[in-house]
Amino acid sequence: MRYRRSIGALALAACLCWSSAGARAFDDNKYPDLSGGQWLRTDVGTPRYDPSKPAGRGQQAPLTPEYQAIFEASLADQANGGQGNWQSGARCLPPGMPATMNGYNSMEIVVLPEVTYIMVEHDLPIHRRIFTDGRDWPNEIEPTYQGYSIGRWLDTAGSGRYDVLEVETRGFKGTRSLDNSGLPLHADNQSVIKERIYFDKSDPKLLHDEMTMTDHALTRPWSALKSYRRNPAPQPIWREENCPGVTLLTMIGNELYMKGADGKLLPTRKDQPPPDLRYFNQAQR
């Protein structure tokens, strides 16, 4: 029994030594101070892909003629009371990349040596994993709304500290739109998104995400600069969004309806047809 206890004590000591060595291996002084705060977008108005331009047509998106027509149809549907191409608010689906980084709600960043997590509260808690462990692209990627992200930390100033996180993201599923105006991405979901995330040199509290997106709905790569500032409150309020729990919208077939205060369905757009009730017993008139 004493021998077994000695073996157990040695094993525990070895685990503790390994854990402390692993902890020492992660020198967080080498990384920028991104963790432990709440990040909020700096632009005002409707969140959008390019914060420097107005929403909707004002984005001047370099769409192909086919996808410009899809975008115009989305705007027309919204003008008629519909939801257009924007599936996030209407159906509680994740916005997907790159719309995740539009700054719809508070954002938290957690930096670990093997992975950087970006967590956003929008419709539902959303998180991105950016793998920084030196892995290569897998042979097969399970498509997701956020995509599969591989990043690497750079010391561009030669200071011994990392100051830029370069990220590439692929492997998407859709439908995804760039913002709630319904700016479309291609149905093939072959988007490639590249980012450079870094602090502003003149304002160390200002974080930038320099993003370039290549997509078959676009005639050329499209770049935008998104910026975020840390909430100065020592204990910021983290708001929980639970879209399925609060939404009054419901999808029946291909039509989206609204639940009224009396519990009955209401149309969401002009001249909307009622739901198909062929499989229900109809009350005799």
Secondary structure, 3 states (H helix, E strand, C coil): CHHHHHHHHHHHHHHHHHHHHHHHHCCHHHCCCCCCCCEEECCCCCCCCCCCCCCHHHHCCCECHHHHHHHHHHHHHHHCCCCCCCHHHHHCCCCCCCHHHHCCCCEEEEECCCEEEEEEECCCEEEEEEECCCCCCCCCCCCECCCEEEEEEECCCCCCCCCEEEEEEECECCCCECCCCCCECCCCCCCEEEEEEEECCCCCCEEEEEEEEECCCECCCEEEEEEEEECCCCCCCCCCCCHHHHCCEEEECCEEEEECCCCCEECCCCCCCCCCCCCCCCCCC
